[in-house]
Amino acid sequence: MVTDSQNILIRWSKHFSQLLSDNDVRQTEIHTSESLLSEPRALEFEMAIGKLNRNISPGNVQIPEKLIKAVGRIIRSEIHDLINASW
């Protein structure tokens, strides 16, 4: 029985060396230029605006919820385009 920490580490090291050398394990790198998340669609954007809470802090962009809801579809469409352009 192995009881001291140095021998325990040696034992585990031997175990994993044998385990990994017995199997033909290859690492594969996947390169992609695609984002893992798709850009938000216009409908999703409109639904998110509809769910904005009243009387909350405007956050980093400093645009109050009331203003976003009041500006109309054309301006919200432009905001959506800006978001997708930076995606």
CYANA upper distance limits for C-alpha pairs under 8 A (distance plus 0.5 A):
  2 VAL  CA      7 ASN  CA      6.85
  2 VAL  CA      8 ILE  CA      6.61
  3 THR  CA      7 ASN  CA      7.73
  3 THR  CA      8 ILE  CA      7.30
  4 ASP  CA      8 ILE  CA      6.78
  5 SER  CA      9 LEU  CA      6.71
  6 GLN  CA     10 ILE  CA      6.86
  7 ASN  CA     11 ARG  CA      6.54
  8 ILE  CA     12 TRP  CA      6.73
  9 LEU  CA     13 SER  CA      6.54
 10 ILE  CA     14 LYS  CA      6.72
 11 ARG  CA     15 HIS  CA      6.67
 12 TRP  CA     16 PHE  CA      6.68
 13 SER  CA     17 SER  CA      6.57
 14 LYS  CA     18 GLN  CA      6.66
 15 HIS  CA     19 LEU  CA      6.62
 16 PHE  CA     20 LEU  CA      6.42
 17 SER  CA     21 SER  CA      6.47
 18 GLN  CA     22 ASP  CA      6.51
 19 LEU  CA     23 ASN  CA      7.32
 20 LEU  CA     24 ASP  CA      8.11
 20 LEU  CA     25 VAL  CA      7.61
 39 GLU  CA     84 ASN  CA      6.48
 39 GLU  CA     87 TRP  CA      6.90
 40 PRO  CA     44 GLU  CA      6.67
 40 PRO  CA     45 PHE  CA      6.93
 40 PRO  CA     84 ASN  CA      7.59
 41 ARG  CA     45 PHE  CA      6.75
 42 ALA  CA     46 GLU  CA      6.69
 42 ALA  CA     77 SER  CA      7.89
 42 ALA  CA     80 HIS  CA      7.27
 43 LEU  CA     47 MET  CA      6.65
 44 GLU  CA     48 ALA  CA      6.65
 45 PHE  CA     49 ILE  CA      6.82
 45 PHE  CA     80 HIS  CA      7.39
 46 GLU  CA     50 GLY  CA      6.76
 47 MET  CA     51 LYS  CA      6.92
 48 ALA  CA     52 LEU  CA      7.05
 49 ILE  CA     68 ILE  CA      7.97
 49 ILE  CA     69 LYS  CA      7.33
 50 GLY  CA     69 LYS  CA      8.11
 52 LEU  CA     65 GLU  CA      7.01
 53 ASN  CA     65 GLU  CA      7.78
 54 ARG  CA     65 GLU  CA      7.06
 54 ARG  CA     66 LYS  CA      7.89
 55 ASN  CA     65 GLU  CA      8.10
 56 ILE  CA     64 PRO  CA      8.41
 56 ILE  CA     65 GLU  CA      8.06
 57 SER  CA     64 PRO  CA      7.74
 58 PRO  CA     62 GLN  CA      5.29
 58 PRO  CA     63 ILE  CA      5.80
 58 PRO  CA     64 PRO  CA      5.24
 58 PRO  CA     65 GLU  CA      7.23
 59 GLY  CA     63 ILE  CA      8.03
 63 ILE  CA     67 LEU  CA      7.30
 63 ILE  CA     68 ILE  CA      7.53
 64 PRO  CA     68 ILE  CA      7.13
 65 GLU  CA     69 LYS  CA      6.76
 66 LYS  CA     70 ALA  CA      6.52
 67 LEU  CA     71 VAL  CA      6.55
 68 ILE  CA     72 GLY  CA      8.47
 68 ILE  CA     76 ARG  CA      7.75
 71 VAL  CA     75 ILE  CA      6.58
 71 VAL  CA     76 ARG  CA      7.53
 72 GLY  CA     76 ARG  CA      6.81
 73 ARG  CA     77 SER  CA      6.46
 74 ILE  CA     78 GLU  CA      6.88
 75 ILE  CA     79 ILE  CA      6.78
 76 ARG  CA     80 HIS  CA      6.61
 77 SER  CA     81 ASP  CA      6.72
 78 GLU  CA     82 LEU  CA      6.74
 79 ILE  CA     83 ILE  CA      6.80
 80 HIS  CA     84 ASN  CA      6.79
 81 ASP  CA     85 ALA  CA      6.53
 82 LEU  CA     86 SER  CA      6.97
 83 ILE  CA     87 TRP  CA      6.76
